Amino acid sequence: MFQAVTGGVIALLLSVIAYFLKLLIQDFRQLNIELTKLKELFIRLEAEQVFLKTMLQRNRSPTIRKSPDI
């Protein structure tokens, strides 16, 4: 009798551990996917920043200031 109850409790605990382990693995997979998306977004933002910087530098014309006549 005692062994049957102990076996049942152990089986229940193992199934709970397996369930939470499955959830943990799913979370890690989702985090990996989100990290990949963030890396891609970061690369795009860097490229856009470089593009905007070059456009601003091209559009910036060198202004020559004349000294005021005294």
JOVEN-V350512 format. One record per residue. RES is the residue in one small letter. OMEGA is omega in whole degrees, 0 to 359 (* if undefined). Layout:
BEGIN
res=RES omega=OMEGA
res=RES omega=OMEGA
END
This chain:
BEGIN
res=m omega=181
res=f omega=181
res=q omega=179
res=a omega=179
res=v omega=180
res=t omega=178
res=g omega=179
res=g omega=179
res=v omega=179
res=i omega=179
res=a omega=179
res=l omega=179
res=l omega=178
res=l omega=178
res=s omega=177
res=v omega=178
res=i omega=180
res=a omega=179
res=y omega=180
res=f omega=176
res=l omega=177
res=k omega=178
res=l omega=180
res=l omega=179
res=i omega=177
res=q omega=179
res=d omega=178
res=f omega=179
res=r omega=179
res=q omega=178
res=l omega=178
res=n omega=178
res=i omega=180
res=e omega=178
res=l omega=177
res=t omega=178
res=k omega=179
res=l omega=178
res=k omega=179
res=e omega=179
res=l omega=179
res=f omega=179
res=i omega=178
res=r omega=180
res=l omega=176
res=e omega=180
res=a omega=179
res=e omega=178
res=q omega=178
res=v omega=179
res=f omega=180
res=l omega=179
res=k omega=179
res=t omega=178
res=m omega=179
res=l omega=180
res=q omega=178
res=r omega=183
res=n omega=180
res=r omega=180
res=s omega=179
res=p omega=180
res=t omega=178
res=i omega=181
res=r omega=178
res=k omega=178
res=s omega=182
res=p omega=178
res=d omega=180
res=i omega=*
END
